[in-house]
Amino acid sequence: MSKDQVLDRLMDAFRDKGYEGTSFSELSDATGLTKSSFYHYFPGGKEEMAEAVLAHLEQQLEAALFQPLRSAHAPTKKLSAMIDTIDAFYEGGRKACLLERMCTAANRSRFRRPLQKAFSVWMDAVELLCIEAGFSRLISRARAEDFVVRVEGALVVCAGTNDYSIFARTLKDLRRSVLAEES
């Protein structure tokens, strides 16, 4: 199994049960790796695994989400592509957000820097999209923050209610509202 495949499986395990909630044996079951193999890949143990998973997520988001936002397409087309990517990545709200799960870790300070970076890059990308669509920096930043808060909030509510239509409605509304003219 490639390291990327290992990281994908670890990501799913952390998304499912969080950092503290995922035991070493569950990580082993998820990847098929033995304890010695884990320490070959991740000599720093579970903490290094989580850091590697966050870095892996950052690479995935850069390629699938942020790079397309830098294309020459119209802002509405880029927004639609971003929302489609988010919908697919979270499987319509069925998969938890790794960032949220890591934020709720008891000792989340160990992951503060990569978490701050992930949220900042995401909000910056949406902000630039809004600026490109003709909104002021202030309005663009507010819409970017609102976008991320609503996506993350919808994922949390879906996880708590098992009602995935909430995620679908949130994305539908964001598709309509993020670049809408001010009233």
Secondary structure as a PSIPRED ss2 file (coil, helix, strand):
# PSIPRED VFORMAT (PSIPRED V4.0)

   1 M C   1.000  0.000  0.000
   2 S C   1.000  0.000  0.000
   3 K H   0.000  1.000  0.000
   4 D H   0.000  1.000  0.000
   5 Q H   0.000  1.000  0.000
   6 V H   0.000  1.000  0.000
   7 L H   0.000  1.000  0.000
   8 D H   0.000  1.000  0.000
   9 R H   0.000  1.000  0.000
  10 L H   0.000  1.000  0.000
  11 M H   0.000  1.000  0.000
  12 D H   0.000  1.000  0.000
  13 A H   0.000  1.000  0.000
  14 F H   0.000  1.000  0.000
  15 R H   0.000  1.000  0.000
  16 D H   0.000  1.000  0.000
  17 K H   0.000  1.000  0.000
  18 G H   0.000  1.000  0.000
  19 Y H   0.000  1.000  0.000
  20 E H   0.000  1.000  0.000
  21 G H   0.000  1.000  0.000
  22 T C   1.000  0.000  0.000
  23 S C   1.000  0.000  0.000
  24 F H   0.000  1.000  0.000
  25 S H   0.000  1.000  0.000
  26 E H   0.000  1.000  0.000
  27 L H   0.000  1.000  0.000
  28 S H   0.000  1.000  0.000
  29 D H   0.000  1.000  0.000
  30 A H   0.000  1.000  0.000
  31 T H   0.000  1.000  0.000
  32 G C   1.000  0.000  0.000
  33 L C   1.000  0.000  0.000
  34 T C   1.000  0.000  0.000
  35 K H   0.000  1.000  0.000
  36 S H   0.000  1.000  0.000
  37 S H   0.000  1.000  0.000
  38 F H   0.000  1.000  0.000
  39 Y H   0.000  1.000  0.000
  40 H H   0.000  1.000  0.000
  41 Y H   0.000  1.000  0.000
  42 F C   1.000  0.000  0.000
  43 P C   1.000  0.000  0.000
  44 G C   1.000  0.000  0.000
  45 G H   0.000  1.000  0.000
  46 K H   0.000  1.000  0.000
  47 E H   0.000  1.000  0.000
  48 E H   0.000  1.000  0.000
  49 M H   0.000  1.000  0.000
  50 A H   0.000  1.000  0.000
  51 E H   0.000  1.000  0.000
  52 A H   0.000  1.000  0.000
  53 V H   0.000  1.000  0.000
  54 L H   0.000  1.000  0.000
  55 A H   0.000  1.000  0.000
  56 H H   0.000  1.000  0.000
  57 L H   0.000  1.000  0.000
  58 E H   0.000  1.000  0.000
  59 Q H   0.000  1.000  0.000
  60 Q H   0.000  1.000  0.000
  61 L H   0.000  1.000  0.000
  62 E H   0.000  1.000  0.000
  63 A H   0.000  1.000  0.000
  64 A H   0.000  1.000  0.000
  65 L H   0.000  1.000  0.000
  66 F H   0.000  1.000  0.000
  67 Q H   0.000  1.000  0.000
  68 P H   0.000  1.000  0.000
  69 L H   0.000  1.000  0.000
  70 R C   1.000  0.000  0.000
  71 S C   1.000  0.000  0.000
  72 A C   1.000  0.000  0.000
  73 H C   1.000  0.000  0.000
  74 A C   1.000  0.000  0.000
  75 P H   0.000  1.000  0.000
  76 T H   0.000  1.000  0.000
  77 K H   0.000  1.000  0.000
  78 K H   0.000  1.000  0.000
  79 L H   0.000  1.000  0.000
  80 S H   0.000  1.000  0.000
  81 A H   0.000  1.000  0.000
  82 M H   0.000  1.000  0.000
  83 I H   0.000  1.000  0.000
  84 D H   0.000  1.000  0.000
  85 T H   0.000  1.000  0.000
  86 I H   0.000  1.000  0.000
  87 D H   0.000  1.000  0.000
  88 A H   0.000  1.000  0.000
  89 F H   0.000  1.000  0.000
  90 Y C   1.000  0.000  0.000
  91 E H   0.000  1.000  0.000
  92 G H   0.000  1.000  0.000
  93 G H   0.000  1.000  0.000
  94 R C   1.000  0.000  0.000
  95 K C   1.000  0.000  0.000
  96 A C   1.000  0.000  0.000
  97 C C   1.000  0.000  0.000
  98 L H   0.000  1.000  0.000
  99 L H   0.000  1.000  0.000
 100 E H   0.000  1.000  0.000
 101 R H   0.000  1.000  0.000
 102 M H   0.000  1.000  0.000
 103 C H   0.000  1.000  0.000
 104 T C   1.000  0.000  0.000
 105 A C   1.000  0.000  0.000
 106 A C   1.000  0.000  0.000
 107 N C   1.000  0.000  0.000
 108 R H   0.000  1.000  0.000
 109 S H   0.000  1.000  0.000
 110 R H   0.000  1.000  0.000
 111 F H   0.000  1.000  0.000
 112 R H   0.000  1.000  0.000
 113 R H   0.000  1.000  0.000
 114 P H   0.000  1.000  0.000
 115 L H   0.000  1.000  0.000
 116 Q H   0.000  1.000  0.000
 117 K H   0.000  1.000  0.000
 118 A H   0.000  1.000  0.000
 119 F H   0.000  1.000  0.000
 120 S H   0.000  1.000  0.000
 121 V H   0.000  1.000  0.000
 122 W H   0.000  1.000  0.000
 123 M H   0.000  1.000  0.000
 124 D H   0.000  1.000  0.000
 125 A H   0.000  1.000  0.000
 126 V H   0.000  1.000  0.000
 127 E H   0.000  1.000  0.000
 128 L H   0.000  1.000  0.000
 129 L H   0.000  1.000  0.000
 130 C H   0.000  1.000  0.000
 131 I H   0.000  1.000  0.000
 132 E H   0.000  1.000  0.000
 133 A C   1.000  0.000  0.000
 134 G C   1.000  0.000  0.000
 135 F C   1.000  0.000  0.000
 136 S C   1.000  0.000  0.000
 137 R H   0.000  1.000  0.000
 138 L H   0.000  1.000  0.000
 139 I H   0.000  1.000  0.000
 140 S H   0.000  1.000  0.000
 141 R H   0.000  1.000  0.000
 142 A H   0.000  1.000  0.000
 143 R H   0.000  1.000  0.000
 144 A H   0.000  1.000  0.000
 145 E H   0.000  1.000  0.000
 146 D H   0.000  1.000  0.000
 147 F H   0.000  1.000  0.000
 148 V H   0.000  1.000  0.000
 149 V H   0.000  1.000  0.000
 150 R H   0.000  1.000  0.000
 151 V H   0.000  1.000  0.000
 152 E H   0.000  1.000  0.000
 153 G H   0.000  1.000  0.000
 154 A H   0.000  1.000  0.000
 155 L H   0.000  1.000  0.000
 156 V H   0.000  1.000  0.000
 157 V H   0.000  1.000  0.000
 158 C H   0.000  1.000  0.000
 159 A H   0.000  1.000  0.000
 160 G H   0.000  1.000  0.000
 161 T H   0.000  1.000  0.000
 162 N C   1.000  0.000  0.000
 163 D C   1.000  0.000  0.000
 164 Y C   1.000  0.000  0.000
 165 S H   0.000  1.000  0.000
 166 I H   0.000  1.000  0.000
 167 F H   0.000  1.000  0.000
 168 A H   0.000  1.000  0.000
 169 R H   0.000  1.000  0.000
 170 T H   0.000  1.000  0.000
 171 L H   0.000  1.000  0.000
 172 K H   0.000  1.000  0.000
 173 D H   0.000  1.000  0.000
 174 L H   0.000  1.000  0.000
 175 R H   0.000  1.000  0.000
 176 R H   0.000  1.000  0.000
 177 S H   0.000  1.000  0.000
 178 V C   1.000  0.000  0.000
 179 L C   1.000  0.000  0.000
 180 A C   1.000  0.000  0.000
 181 E C   1.000  0.000  0.000
 182 E C   1.000  0.000  0.000
 183 S C   1.000  0.000  0.000
